[in-house]
């Protein structure tokens, strides 16, 4: 029994010594000498376009060259704006091995995987638009009284995370009369962190008259039966525009219709026949029409009676002027 106990004690000491040796070797390989320790955080923000192991994990070794070599190993592209990427321990160990580093010497600590985000902040589209329009109000690059209409809402602008920046706006150019481009940039010191362009259309102040009620043809326009309203237009209005009060409708106009020149005539008809001008003289009778040429001896407006010389007979007669410029002889003393 004593010999047996002795052999067991010897075997026990040998087994413990072997375990201690293995533990010592593992500890030394992972953190001492040529060992490499890689610590993963749960989440990290990056600014570079390409990920390296050193940008997402903490690499430590007594062998400075080994640690530096590990830090330079490429782990792929960085996340895009608003995107997150996950890098697992297994991926890191695989990259270390493919780069020639003995993975038996590597000890991984920390999280099982690291979430990688873009180190950025977002400048909202509203803030960008507000800054651009503050500049337009200050500098007024368009005519007096005009407004600026945004042609397309800008996107949010991502920039590197920093508290020290300002939004700077400047007018780039006029894009052909009624278009203006404005650049809004996020600037930190001498660095531009991001920039975007906004296009505005110049809108001019415009007034127009509309029928306040249904207006029959021949209605004289007054301040009671028309309404003047303000709007904007992409072309400037004539400086001498005024409401068409006193003009007469030439056709029926529905309430709310914009009153345009081709719907109206002056209360004082324009001259349609000029002195010494050749005119057509006509008489319409029951089932027949007589026409001949004459020469006007006076200017004439529609409805007026003027003197006209018959080209054939050389006789001078009185004639009433029609809207189309023709004239109809009238008897003296009856139609004047």
C-alpha positions in Angstrom: 0.0 0.0 0.0 2.8 2.4 0.9 4.5 1.8 -2.5 1.2 2.4 -4.3 0.6 5.6 -2.4 4.0 6.8 -3.3 3.4 6.2 -7.0 0.1 8.0 -6.8 1.7 11.0 -5.1 4.4 11.1 -7.8 1.8 10.9 -10.6 -0.3 13.7 -9.0 2.7 16.0 -8.7 3.5 15.3 -12.4 -0.1 16.1 -13.5 -0.2 19.3 -11.5 3.1 20.4 -12.9 1.9 19.7 -16.4 -1.3 21.8 -15.9 0.8 24.7 -14.4 3.1 24.5 -17.4 0.2 24.7 -19.8 -1.4 27.7 -18.0 1.9 29.5 -17.9 2.5 28.9 -21.6 -1.0 30.2 -22.5 -0.6 33.3 -20.3 2.8 34.0 -21.7 1.7 33.5 -25.3 -1.3 35.8 -24.9 0.0 38.7 -23.0 3.8 38.5 -22.6 6.8 38.3 -24.8 5.7 37.8 -28.4 2.0 37.4 -27.5 -0.7 39.7 -28.8 -3.8 40.9 -26.9 -6.7 42.3 -28.9 -9.4 44.1 -26.9 -12.7 44.8 -28.7 -15.1 47.6 -27.5 -18.9 47.1 -28.1 -19.1 50.1 -30.4 -16.8 52.5 -32.0 -17.1 55.5 -34.3 -14.6 56.1 -37.2 -13.9 58.8 -39.6 -11.5 57.1 -42.1 -12.8 55.5 -45.3 -11.0 52.2 -44.7 -11.0 50.2 -41.4 -7.9 48.9 -39.9 -7.6 46.7 -36.8 -6.0 49.6 -34.9 -9.0 51.8 -35.7 -11.6 49.4 -34.2 -9.7 47.5 -31.5 -6.9 48.0 -28.9 -3.8 45.9 -29.8 -1.1 45.4 -27.0 2.1 43.4 -27.0 5.5 43.6 -25.4 6.7 43.2 -29.0 6.0 46.8 -30.3 6.6 45.7 -33.9 4.0 42.9 -33.6 1.4 45.3 -32.2 2.1 47.9 -34.9 1.9 45.2 -37.6 -1.5 44.0 -36.2 -2.9 47.6 -36.1 -2.2 48.1 -39.8 -4.2 45.0 -40.9 -7.1 46.1 -43.2 -10.5 45.1 -42.0 -12.5 46.4 -45.0 -14.4 49.6 -45.9 -15.7 52.0 -43.3 -19.5 52.4 -42.9 -21.3 54.9 -45.1 -23.3 57.7 -43.6 -26.1 56.3 -41.4 -24.8 52.7 -41.8 -23.4 50.4 -39.1 -21.1 47.5 -39.7 -20.3 44.5 -37.3 -16.9 43.0 -37.0 -16.7 39.6 -35.1 -13.8 38.1 -33.2 -13.6 35.3 -35.7 -13.1 37.7 -38.6 -10.3 39.4 -36.7 -8.5 36.2 -35.9 -8.9 35.1 -39.6 -7.4 38.4 -40.8 -4.5 38.1 -38.3 -3.8 34.6 -39.5 -3.9 35.5 -43.2 -1.4 38.3 -42.4 1.1 35.9 -41.1 0.6 36.4 -37.3 0.5 33.1 -35.3 -3.1 33.0 -33.9 -1.9 30.8 -31.1 -0.2 33.9 -29.7 -3.4 36.0 -29.9 -5.7 36.6 -26.9 -9.1 38.2 -27.6 -10.8 40.2 -24.8 -13.8 42.5 -24.6 -16.9 42.2 -26.7 -17.7 39.2 -29.0 -18.1 41.7 -31.8 -17.6 45.5 -32.4 -20.3 47.7 -34.0 -18.7 50.3 -36.2 -20.5 53.6 -36.9 -19.6 56.7 -38.9 -18.3 59.4 -36.6 -20.6 62.1 -37.9 -23.4 64.5 -37.1 -26.3 65.4 -39.4 -27.2 69.0 -40.4 -30.9 69.0 -41.2 -32.3 70.2 -44.5 -34.4 72.8 -42.7 -31.3 74.3 -41.1 -29.5 74.4 -44.5 -32.5 76.1 -46.2 -32.9 78.6 -43.4 -29.2 79.7 -43.7 -29.5 80.1 -47.5 -32.6 82.2 -47.3 -31.1 84.4 -44.5 -28.4 85.2 -47.0 -30.9 86.0 -49.8 -32.9 88.3 -47.5 -29.7 90.1 -46.5 -28.3 90.6 -50.0 -31.5 90.8 -52.0 -29.8 89.7 -55.3 -33.1 90.1 -57.2 -35.4 93.1 -58.0 -37.1 95.0 -55.2 -40.1 93.2 -53.8 -39.2 89.8 -55.4 -39.3 86.5 -53.4 -37.2 83.4 -53.9 -38.8 80.0 -54.4 -36.7 76.8 -53.7 -36.8 74.5 -56.7 -35.9 71.3 -54.8 -35.5 70.6 -51.1 -31.9 69.8 -50.1 -30.9 66.5 -48.4 -29.6 66.4 -44.9 -25.9 66.9 -44.8 -23.6 64.6 -42.8 -20.3 66.0 -41.5 -17.6 64.7 -39.1 -18.7 65.0 -35.5 -17.4 68.3 -34.0 -18.8 71.1 -32.0 -16.6 73.7 -33.6 -18.2 74.6 -36.9 -20.4 77.2 -38.6 -22.7 77.2 -41.6 -21.5 79.7 -44.2 -23.7 80.6 -47.2 -22.6 82.4 -50.4 -24.3 83.2 -53.8 -22.6 81.3 -56.6 -24.2 82.9 -59.6 -27.4 83.8 -61.4 -28.4 80.9 -63.7 -30.0 83.0 -66.5 -32.2 85.8 -65.1 -34.7 84.1 -62.9 -32.5 81.4 -61.3 -30.0 81.8 -58.4 -27.7 79.2 -56.9 -26.6 79.4 -53.2 -23.9 77.2 -51.6 -24.2 76.3 -47.9 -21.0 74.9 -46.3 -20.1 73.6 -42.8 -16.8 75.1 -42.0 -14.4 74.4 -39.1 -11.5 76.7 -39.1 -9.9 76.4 -42.5 -11.5 73.1 -43.2 -14.8 72.5 -45.1 -16.6 69.6 -43.6 -19.4 69.4 -46.1 -21.2 71.6 -48.6 -24.4 71.5 -50.7 -26.0 73.7 -53.3 -29.6 75.1 -53.5 -31.3 76.6 -56.5 -33.9 79.3 -56.2 -36.3 80.7 -58.8 -36.9 84.5 -58.6 -40.6 85.3 -58.3 -41.7 88.8 -59.0 -44.6 90.6 -57.4 -47.7 90.6 -59.7 -51.1 92.1 -59.5 -54.1 91.0 -61.6 -57.8 91.9 -61.8 -60.5 89.3 -61.7 -64.2 89.5 -62.2 -66.0 89.8 -58.8 -69.3 88.5 -60.5 -70.5 87.2 -63.8 -70.1 90.1 -66.3 -72.1 90.2 -69.5 -70.5 91.5 -72.7 -70.5 95.3 -72.8 -70.1 95.7 -69.0 -68.2 98.7 -67.9 -65.6 97.7 -65.2 -65.8 99.4 -61.9 -64.2 99.0 -58.5 -67.3 97.2 -57.4 -67.4 94.5 -60.1 -63.7 93.6 -60.1 -61.2 92.5 -57.5 -57.4 93.1 -57.5 -55.3 90.3 -56.1 -51.6 89.9 -55.5 -49.6 86.9 -56.6 -46.1 86.1 -57.8 -44.8 85.5 -61.3 -41.6 84.4 -63.0 -41.6 87.5 -65.2 -41.7 91.1 -64.1 -44.9 93.1 -64.5 -45.0 96.4 -66.4 -44.4 99.4 -64.1 -47.4 101.2 -65.3 -50.0 98.5 -64.7 -53.3 99.7 -63.2 -56.7 98.1 -62.7 -58.8 98.1 -65.9 -61.5 100.3 -64.3 -63.6 102.0 -67.1 -62.8 99.4 -69.7 -65.6 97.4 -71.3 -66.0 93.6 -71.7 -66.2 92.4 -75.2 -67.6 89.0 -74.2 -69.3 87.4 -71.2 -66.9 86.8 -68.3 -67.5 84.4 -65.4 -66.9 85.4 -61.8 -63.3 84.7 -60.7 -61.9 84.9 -64.3 -58.7 86.9 -64.7 -59.5 89.9 -66.9 -57.1 90.0 -69.8 -56.6 92.5 -72.6 -58.2 90.3 -75.2 -61.5 90.3 -73.2 -61.7 94.1 -72.9 -61.9 97.3 -75.0 -61.5 100.9 -74.1 -64.5 103.0 -73.2 -63.3 105.4 -75.9 -62.9 103.2 -79.0 -59.6 103.4 -80.8 -59.4 104.9 -84.3 -60.0 102.3 -86.9 -60.1 104.5 -90.0 -57.3 107.0 -90.7 -57.6 110.2 -92.8 -56.8 109.6 -96.6 -57.1 105.8 -96.0 -59.0 103.8 -98.6 -62.1 102.2 -97.0 -64.9 99.9 -98.2 -68.3 101.6 -98.3 -71.2 99.2 -98.1 -75.0 99.2 -98.0 -76.9 96.1 -97.0 -80.5 96.0 -98.2 -83.2 93.4 -98.4 -81.4 90.4 -100.0 -78.6 92.5 -101.6 -75.3 94.2 -100.6 -73.6 97.1 -102.4 -69.9 97.8 -102.0 -67.6 100.3 -103.4 -64.4 102.1 -102.5 -64.0 105.4 -100.8 -61.3 107.6 -99.3 -61.7 108.8 -95.7 -61.4 112.5 -95.3 -61.2 112.2 -91.4 -60.0 109.8 -88.7 -62.8 107.7 -87.4 -63.6 105.5 -84.3 -66.3 102.8 -84.3 -69.8 104.5 -84.2 -68.5 107.9 -85.4 -69.7 109.6 -88.6 -67.0 110.9 -90.9 -66.8 112.4 -94.4 -65.9 109.9 -97.2 -65.2 110.6 -100.9 -66.6 108.1 -103.3 -63.6 107.0 -105.5 -65.8 106.4 -108.6 -68.1 109.4 -108.5 -65.9 111.7 -106.5 -68.9 112.6 -104.4 -68.4 113.3 -100.7 -70.9 111.5 -98.3 -71.3 111.0 -94.6 -70.7 107.5 -93.4 -70.8 105.6 -90.0 -67.6 103.8 -89.0 -67.9 100.1 -88.1 -65.6 98.1 -85.7 -64.1 96.3 -88.7 -63.1 99.6 -90.4 -65.8 99.5 -93.1 -68.2 102.5 -93.4 -71.9 102.8 -94.2 -73.3 105.9 -95.9 -76.0 107.7 -93.8 -78.5 110.4 -94.8 -77.5 113.8 -93.6 -79.8 115.2 -91.0 -81.2 111.7 -89.9 -78.3 109.7 -88.4 -75.9 112.3 -87.2 
